[in-house]
Amino acid sequence: MEINELVGLNVRRLRQAKGLSQEELYAASGVSQQFISEIENGSRNPTIETLAILAQALKASVADLVTIPDGVKIRVPKRKKKK
């Protein structure tokens, strides 16, 4: 699992635990429903600022959004070397 997929799973898990739709999370955070959907699907990598906004709207911490559950391994993409 890549980190953006993990963040997406955590956002979805917390949103659903609060009983919120993506539209309701948009209303609480100002982050568009489309962007929330892309985050939850792991296709977008949100900035720390966006994570902080979503965490506040979810009454959670940024740490809650990036917590790695036991037994889950995160793949870290290799960075291209600078020339």
Residue pairs with C-beta under 8 A, 6 or more apart in sequence:
1 72
1 73
1 74
1 75
2 42
2 74
2 75
2 77
3 45
3 66
3 74
3 76
4 39
4 42
4 43
4 44
4 45
5 42
6 66
6 68
6 72
6 74
7 39
7 42
7 45
7 46
7 51
7 65
7 66
8 39
8 40
8 41
8 42
9 40
9 42
10 64
10 65
10 66
10 67
11 36
11 39
11 40
11 54
11 58
11 65
12 40
14 58
14 60
14 64
14 65
15 22
15 25
15 36
15 40
15 58
18 58
18 59
20 28
20 58
22 33
22 36
22 37
22 40
23 33
25 31
25 33
25 36
25 54
25 57
25 58
26 32
26 33
26 36
28 57
29 36
29 53
29 54
29 56
29 57
30 53
31 50
31 53
31 54
31 57
35 44
35 46
35 50
36 54
38 44
39 46
39 50
39 54
46 54
48 62
51 62
51 65
51 66
52 62
54 65
55 61
55 62
55 64
55 65
58 64
68 74
